[in-house]
Amino acid sequence: MKLKLATAAAFFVSASLGTTFAQDADTPPQMTIGNGETNAIMMDNLARIEGETTYSVVRVDGEDVSSLRGSSTQLQFSEVTIANNGWIVLHPVIDGRPDGDMVSGFTYVGAGTTQDVAIQVDHPVDAGDKFLVMLHQDVDEDRVFDFVFVEDGINVEDTAVFEGTRMIAHVFAAPE
């Protein structure tokens, strides 16, 4: 992205000075989303499963345990294929754009093909709500989803899965 911006800025400055130049390097290919040859999220037969979740909360003094029951929704994908152990992750789409700073849910998947993979979302999900679903590799193989941000950009330790310039991801609307 920085290269594209620098190239565009250099062209703008040159053009405004009345000079032209040949671009030294080809423009890098654009990133796309979808399934790859060895990694995929099957979007057909996407299912919605409603339920209740019970959360246990232990008080600081350690004597009392209280529970909270709330509504939950699971979104179930018919098949997920991933070359290395990793995660299937949901990001909400807000104002028409996927919000990579927020995670709505995630589920661990082992290398290979897994059938009927469900992701629990513990906030209300209305039919038609949009999400970006994508794969992340469990880089350090600890089965903990490491999703870390740094000030000068996003640093995701369990990295997004790409095949070439294709990120294994889909934007979709939640079913009824």
C-alpha positions in Angstrom: 0.0 0.0 0.0 2.8 2.4 0.9 4.5 1.7 -2.5 1.2 2.5 -4.4 0.8 5.7 -2.4 4.4 6.7 -3.0 4.1 5.9 -6.7 0.9 7.9 -7.0 2.4 10.8 -5.1 5.5 10.8 -7.3 3.3 10.8 -10.4 1.2 13.7 -9.1 4.3 15.8 -8.2 5.8 15.1 -11.7 2.6 15.9 -13.5 2.2 19.1 -11.6 5.8 20.1 -12.6 5.1 19.3 -16.2 7.5 16.3 -16.4 6.7 12.7 -17.1 8.6 9.5 -16.3 8.3 5.8 -16.9 7.3 3.8 -13.9 10.3 1.6 -12.9 8.2 -1.2 -11.3 5.0 -2.7 -12.2 2.0 -1.9 -10.0 1.6 -4.7 -7.5 -1.5 -6.8 -8.0 -4.6 -5.9 -6.1 -5.6 -8.0 -3.1 -8.8 -10.1 -3.6 -10.9 -12.2 -1.3 -12.4 -15.6 -1.8 -11.4 -19.3 -1.6 -8.0 -20.6 -2.6 -6.7 -23.9 -3.9 -5.7 -25.3 -0.4 -7.8 -23.0 1.9 -11.5 -22.3 1.7 -14.6 -21.4 3.6 -17.7 -22.9 2.1 -20.6 -20.3 2.2 -23.3 -22.5 0.8 -25.8 -23.8 3.4 -24.7 -21.1 5.9 -26.9 -21.7 9.0 -28.0 -19.7 12.0 -28.5 -21.4 15.3 -30.2 -19.5 18.1 -29.6 -20.4 21.8 -28.8 -19.3 25.2 -25.4 -19.1 26.8 -24.7 -19.2 30.5 -21.8 -17.2 31.7 -20.2 -17.8 35.1 -18.7 -14.9 37.0 -16.6 -15.3 40.2 -16.6 -12.4 42.6 -13.3 -10.9 43.7 -13.7 -12.3 47.3 -13.9 -15.8 45.8 -16.9 -16.8 48.0 -19.9 -16.2 45.6 -20.4 -17.4 42.1 -23.1 -15.9 40.0 -24.4 -16.7 36.6 -25.8 -14.6 33.8 -27.9 -16.1 31.0 -28.0 -14.3 27.7 -29.1 -14.8 24.1 -26.5 -16.0 21.6 -26.3 -16.8 18.0 -24.1 -19.3 16.2 -23.3 -19.0 12.5 -22.5 -22.4 11.1 -20.4 -22.9 8.0 -20.8 -26.2 6.1 -17.1 -26.8 5.5 -13.8 -25.1 6.3 -10.5 -26.2 4.8 -7.2 -24.8 6.2 -3.7 -25.9 5.3 -2.3 -25.2 8.9 -4.0 -25.1 12.3 -5.8 -21.9 12.8 -9.0 -19.9 13.3 -12.1 -19.0 11.4 -12.9 -15.4 12.5 -15.9 -13.0 12.2 -15.4 -9.3 11.9 -18.5 -7.0 11.7 -19.2 -4.9 8.7 -19.9 -1.3 9.9 -21.0 1.5 7.6 -20.4 -0.8 4.6 -16.8 -1.7 5.5 -15.4 -4.7 7.5 -14.1 -3.4 10.8 -10.8 -5.3 11.4 -10.4 -3.7 14.8 -13.4 -5.7 16.2 -13.8 -9.5 16.4 -17.4 -10.8 16.7 -16.4 -14.4 17.2 -13.9 -17.1 16.4 -13.4 -20.8 16.4 -10.3 -23.0 16.3 -10.0 -25.4 13.3 -7.3 -28.0 12.9 -5.4 -28.4 9.6 -7.5 -30.2 6.9 -11.2 -30.1 6.2 -13.8 -29.7 9.0 -17.5 -30.0 8.5 -20.2 -27.9 10.2 -18.0 -25.3 11.9 -19.9 -22.9 14.2 -18.8 -19.5 15.5 -20.6 -18.2 18.6 -21.6 -14.5 18.5 -22.5 -13.2 22.0 -24.2 -10.0 20.7 -27.5 -9.7 18.9 -27.3 -10.7 15.2 -30.2 -9.7 13.0 -31.0 -11.4 9.7 -29.1 -9.3 7.1 -26.3 -8.1 9.4 -23.1 -8.2 7.5 -19.8 -9.8 8.5 -16.4 -10.6 7.1 -15.4 -14.2 7.8 -11.8 -15.1 7.3 -9.1 -17.6 8.2 -6.1 -16.9 10.4 -3.2 -19.3 10.9 -2.2 -20.2 14.5 1.4 -19.1 14.0 2.7 -20.1 17.4 0.6 -23.3 17.6 -0.7 -22.5 21.1 -4.4 -22.7 20.3 -4.9 -19.2 21.6 -6.2 -16.6 19.2 -3.5 -13.9 19.3 -4.9 -10.7 17.8 -2.8 -7.7 18.8 -2.9 -4.1 17.7 0.1 -1.7 17.7 -0.1 2.1 17.4 1.4 2.5 13.9 -0.9 -0.1 12.3 -2.4 -3.4 12.9 -0.2 -6.3 13.9 -2.0 -9.6 13.9 0.2 -12.3 15.4 -2.0 -15.1 14.2 -1.8 -13.9 10.6 -4.6 -13.8 8.0 -4.4 -16.7 5.5 -3.5 -15.7 2.0 -2.8 -17.6 -1.2 -0.8 -15.2 -3.3 -2.8 -11.9 -3.2 -6.1 -13.6 -2.3 -7.1 -13.4 1.3 -9.2 -16.4 2.3 -12.3 -14.4 3.3 -15.9 -13.6 2.3 -18.4 -10.8 3.1 -21.9 -12.2 3.8 -25.2 -11.3 5.4 -26.4 -13.3 8.4 -29.3 -15.7 7.4 -32.7 -15.6 9.0 
